[in-house]
Amino acid sequence: MPEQQNIEYKESWHDEYLKWICGFANAQGGVIYIGKDDNGNVVGLEDYKRLMDDIPNKIRNVMGITVEVNLQDAAGKHFIEIVTHPYSVPISLRGRYYYRSGSTKQELAGASLNEFLLKKSGKTWDDVVEPRATFDDIDESTFSAFLKMSEEKGRMPETIGLTIPQIFDKLLLTENGQLKRVGVILFGKNPAKFYPNTFVKIGRFKGNDILFHDVVEGNLITLLREVTNQLNHKYLTQKIHFEGLYRIETGEYPTPAIREMLLNALIHRNYMGAMTQIRVYDDSINVWNGGTLPEGIDSEALKRPHRSNPRNPIIADVCFKGGLIDSWGSGTIKIIDTCKQAELPEPELIEQDGGLSVTLFKNKLTVEQLTKLGLNERQLKAVEYVKEKGKITNREYQEINLVAKPTATRDLSVLVEYGVFRNTGKGAGSYYEIIGS
């Protein structure tokens, strides 16, 4: 059996491996086999008698926990099995905390350590009281607008005749009359007063060069509205056409996909980490928010129905009650589905730089998308040529790529097969153009 979430092999014992035991205790538990190689084959131990005394004593003395240390035998070779059970309280090794994730050991620090300690105490970041905040810090106009939205969905508990503090209590935004962090994030006049990186940064890029940028500040409800306005009015182009006497505007990207990207970033981000960042390019838009995916969920799982395990469950619940989201765990699927319906390439969802990166692509003709199809440099060059000239003939393909006619014909046939080009005309007058042009 290969090494995995709860199995580790070591050929001999070193005190360094106490970190692995600490990691198992803080995660789901696990077993370390001492005297086995990386493939799980028994290599044996000569000092097993001493280790059977030393290992449990060291574990108890430096971490204060008890594990099972068993001596095993295979074909006359001895090895040791160390079984660590998961602990409901955080376990440290000389003041440091370790965690087992997949088949690796991680040292927790900074925001990830804070999140881990909260989780072990039965709390999430948004569920913690913010002692510096009072109801004077709450934007009543934003909260009133939220209540109107929630009335339309019918998901809120009855609020008629209740004061704002009473409604906050029903929504679990307070504890013993004190505001929690969730209340400040959702409805605060100035969340940055308490948490400095709550803003959203938007940039317009040309390649790696930034052309201009904006910073949008405010609570989550305000950010959702204002970031959308900034994108529509300054960063994204609205396509205009007329149906009879009516002027119709459509965006470069599906509106529901953009909205879900923003909601995903604002609801699930790590509010003690970096700000949410939006990068707008000629042919794509990217939203990045800090905070890795929940344990057991990877980027592939986001493309199918998956369990919901929000980093900020109270924020997510209030957003659900307000009608901002339809259900937990469906946002990324909605992004993918709306792009499919708009005949855009599949969005890219990946863990990157300690957060989640979501990218929408404007069309299928970007270098990145065409490269995914497996097109060669000649074909990529031809696509750029047609983008500029409008069409290309077989002879022109030969000339710009310095190839013979059979190669040009074969390359062009592949472009037609992949749905990039269509062949128009016959004989000497035939040419190729981009499908949809």
Helices and strands as residue ranges (DSSP letters): E 7-10, G 15-17, H 18-26, E 30-34, H 48-63, E 68-74, E 77-84, E 92-93, E 96-101, E 104-108, H 110-120, G 125-127, G 135-137, H 140-153, H 164-170, E 174-175, E 178-179, H 181-187, G 191-193, E 200-206, E 209-216, H 220-230, I 231-235, E 239-243, E 246-250, H 255-268, E 276-280, E 284-290, G 301-303, H 313-321, H 331-341, E 348-352, E 355-361, H 367-373, H 377-389, H 394-401, H 405-417, E 421-424, G 427-429, E 431-434
